[in-house]
Amino acid sequence: MMPGILNYAIGTLAALFPIANPIGAVPIFYSLTATDSRSDRRKQAQKTAINVVVILAVFLLGGRSILEFFGISLDVLRIAGGLLVSNAAWEMVTSRQRLTDSEQQAGTEKEDISFTPMAIPLIAGPGSIGVTIGLATRLTQWSDYLGCLIGIVLFGGLLYVCLVLGESLLSILGRNGLGALNRVLGFFILAIAVQLIADGVISLFHTAAPHLFK
């Protein structure tokens, strides 16, 4: 049972990391907390990580029910998730802002940015939520859910570390170096999105016209 839990934990962490992209969130976080003290910034990082964990855990536990309520199939979810992820990846590749100007301005004026805009829509956005619901549809027993929950908590811990150590990362790589790393990650995420869309489309065709695949 333990190897299965560990596999699900690692798989969940690996699935969330490129989509949620905590590294890409670092410069935005430091921009929004530019006037905060180091201790206040650390508190904001902690609250952001907790909010992300809670949001993703809720969608993991309720993902199957959400799909059944709206009558959405897994194949359709894959295609929709692939489109959302591809949009996020394209923004990374082309260095487009992940937050709109109004969201950036509102975040700068807020004292607490941990829920919005950091947790939603920046990190636990549509792409991350779609991936989490997709994972939920494959779970069959409590140990599977436990493994995924552990993976989400691990991601939250990794997010906290990235935000806390982000200042050092910015000083080492600089904004240009961080932007280049973000574009490289975006390319691989775009490839993941294309694979999701392709799998969903092929599976839909296989269900609608199975004789074409004989």
Helices and strands as residue ranges (DSSP letters): H 2-20, H 22-32, H 38-70, H 74-93, H 101-109, I 114-123, H 126-136, H 142-164, H 166-208, G 210-213
